[in-house]
Amino acid sequence: MEKDIRKVDPAIVASIEKELRYIAGITKQKGREILSNYTITPPQFVALQWLFEFGDMTIGELSNKMYLAFSTTTDLVDRMEKNKLVVRVKDPNDRRVVRIHLLEEGERIIDEVIQKRQLYLEDLMENFSDEEITRLNNSLIKLHHEMKAE
């Protein structure tokens, strides 16, 4: 027996895509406003986030995560290393491999910026009920899961 495939109303899909695009744009802008109080650029913040979330990486791995050219990522890491946010370390299992390691200052900045972003979001949801917040969270988790599974 074939599985029944439910079609989602294209107008609703269009509305969801538009709202997600607008939300992403506003979130990005707010993130840049918060970052303006720090000595790092938005691409450096993204790099620090990847390192914070996934641990030490090679420049190649970081380049792939950020969709940047290897040379661009190398320049980015050079500047972050100069500002004592990261350090290059030789892989103990293979001395030819160099990994980028997040330093305490880089971690502190990530923590602070993410906390400020979360406070901003918390303020925005002041007029949401607990049920609406839970439903929104669950729906976003489910959407993210479906995107990753693809």
Secondary structure, 3 states (H helix, E strand, C coil): CCCCCCCCCHHHHHHHHHHHHHHHHHHHHHHHHHHCCCCCCHHHHHHHHHHHHHCCECHHHHHHHHCCCHHHHHHHHHHHHHCCCEEEEEECCEEEEEEEEECHHHHHHHHHHHHHHHHHHHHHHHHCCHHHHHHHHHHHHHHHHHHHHC
